[in-house]
Amino acid sequence: MSTPSHAPGRTRGRRRARFAAAVAAVVAVLALAAVAGVMISRSGQDEPAPGDTDTAVDVPETRLALGACLESLEYVHDDLFRQVPCAAPHQAEVVATEEITDAQFDSRYAYSRQAEEHCLPVSYQVVPDEVDTAALRTHTISPTSGSWEEGDRMMRCLLTVEPDHHLTGSFTAGDVELHTEAM
């Protein structure tokens, strides 16, 4: 019973090759998992918060969403506000909304008054304790008879700052900073 002299060497070589292939497969799986983890963790950082934008855009007042940051309260054109990324300097943010359930349009005055009553208490609920509220003001946007006819039923509550201040970050995202100089 003789065995070929080259058999043990081949078996050892095959084992080493299989072991190397298994190690390479494990390393490849770990590398893919690491890349996927980095991509998932970065995906939340690259996307703006709800209502935020990643570029400046002119938005009709009837389309301002919760979390929208406005460069100022001055219209850019007609009823358009300039919405900016919340990370950029800005003077206002939509911090609350409330839908009007009336079947028919009442009056701009009635909705402005209703918006003020709703907005004053809820707007300041999103202000972090470390932010000095002395420079903050509330502002409301409510439907007009024209926007009502187009389907607008939303009251919008905004927090603004005095002209010699500006904001960066977002009240609704929880990362707002109040700056004591004009933009």
Solvent accessible surface area in square Angstrom, and as a share of the most:
residue,aa,sasa,rsa
1,M,243,1.09
2,S,110,0.71
3,T,112,0.65
4,P,75,0.47
5,S,111,0.72
6,H,97,0.44
7,A,39,0.30
8,P,74,0.46
9,G,43,0.41
10,R,135,0.49
11,T,56,0.33
12,R,131,0.48
13,G,38,0.36
14,R,139,0.51
15,R,149,0.54
16,R,164,0.60
17,A,63,0.49
18,R,159,0.58
19,F,146,0.61
20,A,60,0.46
21,A,62,0.48
22,A,55,0.43
23,V,69,0.40
24,A,60,0.47
25,A,56,0.43
26,V,88,0.50
27,V,90,0.52
28,A,52,0.40
29,V,96,0.55
30,L,114,0.57
31,A,55,0.43
32,L,126,0.63
33,A,61,0.47
34,A,61,0.48
35,V,85,0.49
36,A,46,0.36
37,G,38,0.37
38,V,71,0.41
39,M,127,0.57
40,I,130,0.66
41,S,71,0.46
42,R,146,0.53
43,S,52,0.34
44,G,56,0.54
45,Q,146,0.65
46,D,110,0.57
47,E,117,0.52
48,P,59,0.37
49,A,40,0.31
50,P,124,0.78
51,G,24,0.23
52,D,33,0.17
53,T,21,0.12
54,D,103,0.53
55,T,86,0.50
56,A,60,0.47
57,V,69,0.40
58,D,55,0.28
59,V,18,0.11
60,P,46,0.29
61,E,16,0.07
62,T,27,0.16
63,R,176,0.64
64,L,5,0.02
65,A,52,0.40
66,L,84,0.42
67,G,2,0.02
68,A,1,0.00
69,C,0,0.00
70,L,0,0.00
71,E,64,0.29
72,S,25,0.16
73,L,56,0.28
74,E,137,0.61
75,Y,111,0.42
76,V,66,0.38
77,H,117,0.52
78,D,110,0.57
79,D,58,0.30
80,L,44,0.22
81,F,4,0.02
82,R,78,0.28
83,Q,16,0.07
84,V,10,0.06
85,P,31,0.20
86,C,4,0.03
87,A,86,0.67
88,A,33,0.25
89,P,67,0.42
90,H,0,0.00
91,Q,35,0.15
92,A,0,0.00
93,E,0,0.00
94,V,0,0.00
95,V,7,0.04
96,A,14,0.11
97,T,47,0.27
98,E,71,0.32
99,E,106,0.48
100,I,6,0.03
101,T,125,0.73
102,D,62,0.32
103,A,100,0.78
104,Q,149,0.66
105,F,58,0.24
106,D,91,0.47
107,S,39,0.25
108,R,101,0.37
109,Y,155,0.59
110,A,26,0.20
111,Y,1,0.00
112,S,31,0.20
113,R,128,0.47
114,Q,79,0.35
115,A,0,0.00
116,E,101,0.45
117,E,115,0.52
118,H,48,0.22
119,C,0,0.00
120,L,105,0.52
121,P,78,0.49
122,V,39,0.23
123,S,0,0.00
124,Y,70,0.27
125,Q,140,0.62
126,V,47,0.27
127,V,20,0.12
128,P,30,0.19
129,D,149,0.77
130,E,147,0.66
131,V,15,0.09
132,D,91,0.47
133,T,65,0.38
134,A,71,0.55
135,A,9,0.07
136,L,2,0.01
137,R,116,0.42
138,T,48,0.28
139,H,69,0.31
140,T,30,0.18
141,I,7,0.04
142,S,4,0.03
143,P,1,0.00
144,T,39,0.23
145,S,61,0.39
146,G,39,0.37
147,S,13,0.08
148,W,15,0.05
149,E,149,0.67
150,E,152,0.68
151,G,49,0.47
152,D,16,0.08
153,R,71,0.26
154,M,58,0.26
155,M,2,0.01
156,R,11,0.04
157,C,0,0.00
158,L,0,0.00
159,L,0,0.00
160,T,11,0.07
161,V,12,0.07
162,E,54,0.24
163,P,110,0.69
164,D,80,0.42
165,H,27,0.12
166,H,15,0.07
167,L,0,0.00
168,T,27,0.16
169,G,9,0.09
170,S,5,0.03
171,F,5,0.02
172,T,54,0.32
173,A,56,0.43
174,G,54,0.52
175,D,87,0.45
176,V,11,0.06
177,E,101,0.45
178,L,37,0.19
179,H,45,0.20
180,T,106,0.62
181,E,96,0.43
182,A,60,0.46
183,M,106,0.47
